């Protein structure tokens, strides 16, 4: 059992409804340990147990929320925070 992280870019999330929708989508995934949104930097971070879920499941849930763009793995070249 290992904890993993995935970062994602959020786009145009500037209202409470968007934040609530995003957090609801993340909290409904079994295995998500923590979720953090950083609207000022247009990024978010999800920490999860890889034995219960995967980055693909998180990506699928996030794709259902209009505000979110493609998640990217921690340390990937397109990750603007590395």
Phi and psi in radians as a Rosetta constraint file:
Dihedral C 1 N 2 CA 2 C 2 CIRCULARHARMONIC -2.343 0.35
Dihedral N 2 CA 2 C 2 N 3 CIRCULARHARMONIC 2.515 0.35
Dihedral C 2 N 3 CA 3 C 3 CIRCULARHARMONIC -1.523 0.35
Dihedral N 3 CA 3 C 3 N 4 CIRCULARHARMONIC 2.405 0.35
Dihedral C 3 N 4 CA 4 C 4 CIRCULARHARMONIC -2.157 0.35
Dihedral N 4 CA 4 C 4 N 5 CIRCULARHARMONIC 2.861 0.35
Dihedral C 4 N 5 CA 5 C 5 CIRCULARHARMONIC -2.236 0.35
Dihedral N 5 CA 5 C 5 N 6 CIRCULARHARMONIC 2.565 0.35
Dihedral C 5 N 6 CA 6 C 6 CIRCULARHARMONIC -2.346 0.35
Dihedral N 6 CA 6 C 6 N 7 CIRCULARHARMONIC 2.378 0.35
Dihedral C 6 N 7 CA 7 C 7 CIRCULARHARMONIC -1.852 0.35
Dihedral N 7 CA 7 C 7 N 8 CIRCULARHARMONIC 2.669 0.35
Dihedral C 7 N 8 CA 8 C 8 CIRCULARHARMONIC -2.536 0.35
Dihedral N 8 CA 8 C 8 N 9 CIRCULARHARMONIC 2.731 0.35
Dihedral C 8 N 9 CA 9 C 9 CIRCULARHARMONIC -1.665 0.35
Dihedral N 9 CA 9 C 9 N 10 CIRCULARHARMONIC 2.320 0.35
Dihedral C 9 N 10 CA 10 C 10 CIRCULARHARMONIC -1.893 0.35
Dihedral N 10 CA 10 C 10 N 11 CIRCULARHARMONIC 2.529 0.35
Dihedral C 10 N 11 CA 11 C 11 CIRCULARHARMONIC -2.228 0.35
Dihedral N 11 CA 11 C 11 N 12 CIRCULARHARMONIC 2.161 0.35
Dihedral C 11 N 12 CA 12 C 12 CIRCULARHARMONIC 1.039 0.35
Dihedral N 12 CA 12 C 12 N 13 CIRCULARHARMONIC 0.594 0.35
Dihedral C 12 N 13 CA 13 C 13 CIRCULARHARMONIC -1.636 0.35
Dihedral N 13 CA 13 C 13 N 14 CIRCULARHARMONIC 1.791 0.35
Dihedral C 13 N 14 CA 14 C 14 CIRCULARHARMONIC -2.393 0.35
Dihedral N 14 CA 14 C 14 N 15 CIRCULARHARMONIC 0.312 0.35
Dihedral C 14 N 15 CA 15 C 15 CIRCULARHARMONIC -2.406 0.35
Dihedral N 15 CA 15 C 15 N 16 CIRCULARHARMONIC 2.836 0.35
Dihedral C 15 N 16 CA 16 C 16 CIRCULARHARMONIC -1.104 0.35
Dihedral N 16 CA 16 C 16 N 17 CIRCULARHARMONIC -0.616 0.35
Dihedral C 16 N 17 CA 17 C 17 CIRCULARHARMONIC -1.091 0.35
Dihedral N 17 CA 17 C 17 N 18 CIRCULARHARMONIC -0.753 0.35
Dihedral C 17 N 18 CA 18 C 18 CIRCULARHARMONIC -1.125 0.35
Dihedral N 18 CA 18 C 18 N 19 CIRCULARHARMONIC -0.750 0.35
Dihedral C 18 N 19 CA 19 C 19 CIRCULARHARMONIC -1.119 0.35
Dihedral N 19 CA 19 C 19 N 20 CIRCULARHARMONIC -0.788 0.35
Dihedral C 19 N 20 CA 20 C 20 CIRCULARHARMONIC -1.080 0.35
Dihedral N 20 CA 20 C 20 N 21 CIRCULARHARMONIC -0.737 0.35
Dihedral C 20 N 21 CA 21 C 21 CIRCULARHARMONIC -1.075 0.35
Dihedral N 21 CA 21 C 21 N 22 CIRCULARHARMONIC -0.771 0.35
Dihedral C 21 N 22 CA 22 C 22 CIRCULARHARMONIC -1.148 0.35
Dihedral N 22 CA 22 C 22 N 23 CIRCULARHARMONIC -0.813 0.35
Dihedral C 22 N 23 CA 23 C 23 CIRCULARHARMONIC -1.162 0.35
Dihedral N 23 CA 23 C 23 N 24 CIRCULARHARMONIC -0.629 0.35
Dihedral C 23 N 24 CA 24 C 24 CIRCULARHARMONIC -1.103 0.35
Dihedral N 24 CA 24 C 24 N 25 CIRCULARHARMONIC -0.769 0.35
Dihedral C 24 N 25 CA 25 C 25 CIRCULARHARMONIC -1.053 0.35
Dihedral N 25 CA 25 C 25 N 26 CIRCULARHARMONIC -0.737 0.35
Dihedral C 25 N 26 CA 26 C 26 CIRCULARHARMONIC -1.249 0.35
Dihedral N 26 CA 26 C 26 N 27 CIRCULARHARMONIC -0.720 0.35
Dihedral C 26 N 27 CA 27 C 27 CIRCULARHARMONIC -1.200 0.35
Dihedral N 27 CA 27 C 27 N 28 CIRCULARHARMONIC -0.382 0.35
Dihedral C 27 N 28 CA 28 C 28 CIRCULARHARMONIC -1.413 0.35
Dihedral N 28 CA 28 C 28 N 29 CIRCULARHARMONIC -0.028 0.35
Dihedral C 28 N 29 CA 29 C 29 CIRCULARHARMONIC -1.642 0.35
Dihedral N 29 CA 29 C 29 N 30 CIRCULARHARMONIC 2.055 0.35
Dihedral C 29 N 30 CA 30 C 30 CIRCULARHARMONIC -1.121 0.35
Dihedral N 30 CA 30 C 30 N 31 CIRCULARHARMONIC 2.238 0.35
Dihedral C 30 N 31 CA 31 C 31 CIRCULARHARMONIC 1.888 0.35
Dihedral N 31 CA 31 C 31 N 32 CIRCULARHARMONIC -0.241 0.35
Dihedral C 31 N 32 CA 32 C 32 CIRCULARHARMONIC -1.284 0.35
Dihedral N 32 CA 32 C 32 N 33 CIRCULARHARMONIC 2.149 0.35
Dihedral C 32 N 33 CA 33 C 33 CIRCULARHARMONIC -1.631 0.35
Dihedral N 33 CA 33 C 33 N 34 CIRCULARHARMONIC -0.708 0.35
Dihedral C 33 N 34 CA 34 C 34 CIRCULARHARMONIC -2.667 0.35
Dihedral N 34 CA 34 C 34 N 35 CIRCULARHARMONIC 2.588 0.35
Dihedral C 34 N 35 CA 35 C 35 CIRCULARHARMONIC -2.425 0.35
Dihedral N 35 CA 35 C 35 N 36 CIRCULARHARMONIC 2.374 0.35
Dihedral C 35 N 36 CA 36 C 36 CIRCULARHARMONIC -2.375 0.35
Dihedral N 36 CA 36 C 36 N 37 CIRCULARHARMONIC 2.322 0.35
Dihedral C 36 N 37 CA 37 C 37 CIRCULARHARMONIC -1.941 0.35
Dihedral N 37 CA 37 C 37 N 38 CIRCULARHARMONIC 2.406 0.35
Dihedral C 37 N 38 CA 38 C 38 CIRCULARHARMONIC -2.188 0.35
Dihedral N 38 CA 38 C 38 N 39 CIRCULARHARMONIC 1.336 0.35
Dihedral C 38 N 39 CA 39 C 39 CIRCULARHARMONIC -0.986 0.35
Dihedral N 39 CA 39 C 39 N 40 CIRCULARHARMONIC -0.562 0.35
Dihedral C 39 N 40 CA 40 C 40 CIRCULARHARMONIC -1.105 0.35
Dihedral N 40 CA 40 C 40 N 41 CIRCULARHARMONIC -0.587 0.35
Dihedral C 40 N 41 CA 41 C 41 CIRCULARHARMONIC -1.752 0.35
Dihedral N 41 CA 41 C 41 N 42 CIRCULARHARMONIC 0.021 0.35
Dihedral C 41 N 42 CA 42 C 42 CIRCULARHARMONIC 0.993 0.35
Dihedral N 42 CA 42 C 42 N 43 CIRCULARHARMONIC 0.695 0.35
Dihedral C 42 N 43 CA 43 C 43 CIRCULARHARMONIC -2.308 0.35
Dihedral N 43 CA 43 C 43 N 44 CIRCULARHARMONIC 2.837 0.35
Dihedral C 43 N 44 CA 44 C 44 CIRCULARHARMONIC -2.522 0.35
Dihedral N 44 CA 44 C 44 N 45 CIRCULARHARMONIC 2.885 0.35
Dihedral C 44 N 45 CA 45 C 45 CIRCULARHARMONIC -2.463 0.35
Dihedral N 45 CA 45 C 45 N 46 CIRCULARHARMONIC 2.386 0.35
Dihedral C 45 N 46 CA 46 C 46 CIRCULARHARMONIC -2.192 0.35
Dihedral N 46 CA 46 C 46 N 47 CIRCULARHARMONIC 2.291 0.35
Dihedral C 46 N 47 CA 47 C 47 CIRCULARHARMONIC -1.897 0.35
Dihedral N 47 CA 47 C 47 N 48 CIRCULARHARMONIC 2.326 0.35
Dihedral C 47 N 48 CA 48 C 48 CIRCULARHARMONIC -2.534 0.35
Dihedral N 48 CA 48 C 48 N 49 CIRCULARHARMONIC 2.768 0.35
Dihedral C 48 N 49 CA 49 C 49 CIRCULARHARMONIC -1.507 0.35
Dihedral N 49 CA 49 C 49 N 50 CIRCULARHARMONIC 2.104 0.35
Dihedral C 49 N 50 CA 50 C 50 CIRCULARHARMONIC -1.285 0.35
Dihedral N 50 CA 50 C 50 N 51 CIRCULARHARMONIC -0.123 0.35
Dihedral C 50 N 51 CA 51 C 51 CIRCULARHARMONIC -1.508 0.35
Dihedral N 51 CA 51 C 51 N 52 CIRCULARHARMONIC -0.231 0.35
Dihedral C 51 N 52 CA 52 C 52 CIRCULARHARMONIC -1.919 0.35
Dihedral N 52 CA 52 C 52 N 53 CIRCULARHARMONIC -0.458 0.35
Dihedral C 52 N 53 CA 53 C 53 CIRCULARHARMONIC -2.674 0.35
Dihedral N 53 CA 53 C 53 N 54 CIRCULARHARMONIC -3.108 0.35
Dihedral C 53 N 54 CA 54 C 54 CIRCULARHARMONIC -2.471 0.35
Dihedral N 54 CA 54 C 54 N 55 CIRCULARHARMONIC 2.937 0.35
Dihedral C 54 N 55 CA 55 C 55 CIRCULARHARMONIC -1.120 0.35
Dihedral N 55 CA 55 C 55 N 56 CIRCULARHARMONIC -0.488 0.35
Dihedral C 55 N 56 CA 56 C 56 CIRCULARHARMONIC -1.179 0.35
Dihedral N 56 CA 56 C 56 N 57 CIRCULARHARMONIC -0.692 0.35
Dihedral C 56 N 57 CA 57 C 57 CIRCULARHARMONIC -1.160 0.35
Dihedral N 57 CA 57 C 57 N 58 CIRCULARHARMONIC -0.678 0.35
Dihedral C 57 N 58 CA 58 C 58 CIRCULARHARMONIC -1.157 0.35
Dihedral N 58 CA 58 C 58 N 59 CIRCULARHARMONIC -0.755 0.35
Dihedral C 58 N 59 CA 59 C 59 CIRCULARHARMONIC -1.034 0.35
Dihedral N 59 CA 59 C 59 N 60 CIRCULARHARMONIC -0.745 0.35
Dihedral C 59 N 60 CA 60 C 60 CIRCULARHARMONIC -1.094 0.35
Dihedral N 60 CA 60 C 60 N 61 CIRCULARHARMONIC -0.757 0.35
Dihedral C 60 N 61 CA 61 C 61 CIRCULARHARMONIC -1.145 0.35
Dihedral N 61 CA 61 C 61 N 62 CIRCULARHARMONIC -0.736 0.35
Dihedral C 61 N 62 CA 62 C 62 CIRCULARHARMONIC -1.182 0.35
Dihedral N 62 CA 62 C 62 N 63 CIRCULARHARMONIC -0.546 0.35
Dihedral C 62 N 63 CA 63 C 63 CIRCULARHARMONIC -1.182 0.35
Dihedral N 63 CA 63 C 63 N 64 CIRCULARHARMONIC -0.295 0.35
Dihedral C 63 N 64 CA 64 C 64 CIRCULARHARMONIC -1.395 0.35
Dihedral N 64 CA 64 C 64 N 65 CIRCULARHARMONIC -0.197 0.35
Dihedral C 64 N 65 CA 65 C 65 CIRCULARHARMONIC -1.777 0.35
Dihedral N 65 CA 65 C 65 N 66 CIRCULARHARMONIC 2.160 0.35
Dihedral C 65 N 66 CA 66 C 66 CIRCULARHARMONIC -1.032 0.35
Dihedral N 66 CA 66 C 66 N 67 CIRCULARHARMONIC -0.446 0.35
Dihedral C 66 N 67 CA 67 C 67 CIRCULARHARMONIC -1.400 0.35
Dihedral N 67 CA 67 C 67 N 68 CIRCULARHARMONIC -0.229 0.35
Dihedral C 67 N 68 CA 68 C 68 CIRCULARHARMONIC -1.743 0.35
Dihedral N 68 CA 68 C 68 N 69 CIRCULARHARMONIC 2.469 0.35
Dihedral C 68 N 69 CA 69 C 69 CIRCULARHARMONIC -1.828 0.35
Dihedral N 69 CA 69 C 69 N 70 CIRCULARHARMONIC -3.022 0.35
Dihedral C 69 N 70 CA 70 C 70 CIRCULARHARMONIC -0.989 0.35
Dihedral N 70 CA 70 C 70 N 71 CIRCULARHARMONIC 2.194 0.35
Dihedral C 70 N 71 CA 71 C 71 CIRCULARHARMONIC -1.177 0.35
Dihedral N 71 CA 71 C 71 N 72 CIRCULARHARMONIC 2.691 0.35
Dihedral C 71 N 72 CA 72 C 72 CIRCULARHARMONIC -2.351 0.35
Dihedral N 72 CA 72 C 72 N 73 CIRCULARHARMONIC 2.493 0.35
Dihedral C 72 N 73 CA 73 C 73 CIRCULARHARMONIC -1.174 0.35
Dihedral N 73 CA 73 C 73 N 74 CIRCULARHARMONIC 2.594 0.35
Dihedral C 73 N 74 CA 74 C 74 CIRCULARHARMONIC -0.997 0.35
Dihedral N 74 CA 74 C 74 N 75 CIRCULARHARMONIC 2.254 0.35
Dihedral C 74 N 75 CA 75 C 75 CIRCULARHARMONIC 1.509 0.35
Dihedral N 75 CA 75 C 75 N 76 CIRCULARHARMONIC 0.011 0.35
Dihedral C 75 N 76 CA 76 C 76 CIRCULARHARMONIC -1.243 0.35
Dihedral N 76 CA 76 C 76 N 77 CIRCULARHARMONIC 2.679 0.35
Dihedral C 76 N 77 CA 77 C 77 CIRCULARHARMONIC -1.001 0.35
Dihedral N 77 CA 77 C 77 N 78 CIRCULARHARMONIC -0.547 0.35
Dihedral C 77 N 78 CA 78 C 78 CIRCULARHARMONIC -1.456 0.35
Dihedral N 78 CA 78 C 78 N 79 CIRCULARHARMONIC -0.033 0.35
Dihedral C 78 N 79 CA 79 C 79 CIRCULARHARMONIC -1.265 0.35
Dihedral N 79 CA 79 C 79 N 80 CIRCULARHARMONIC 1.973 0.35
Dihedral C 79 N 80 CA 80 C 80 CIRCULARHARMONIC -1.226 0.35
Dihedral N 80 CA 80 C 80 N 81 CIRCULARHARMONIC -0.208 0.35
Dihedral C 80 N 81 CA 81 C 81 CIRCULARHARMONIC -1.654 0.35
Dihedral N 81 CA 81 C 81 N 82 CIRCULARHARMONIC 0.019 0.35
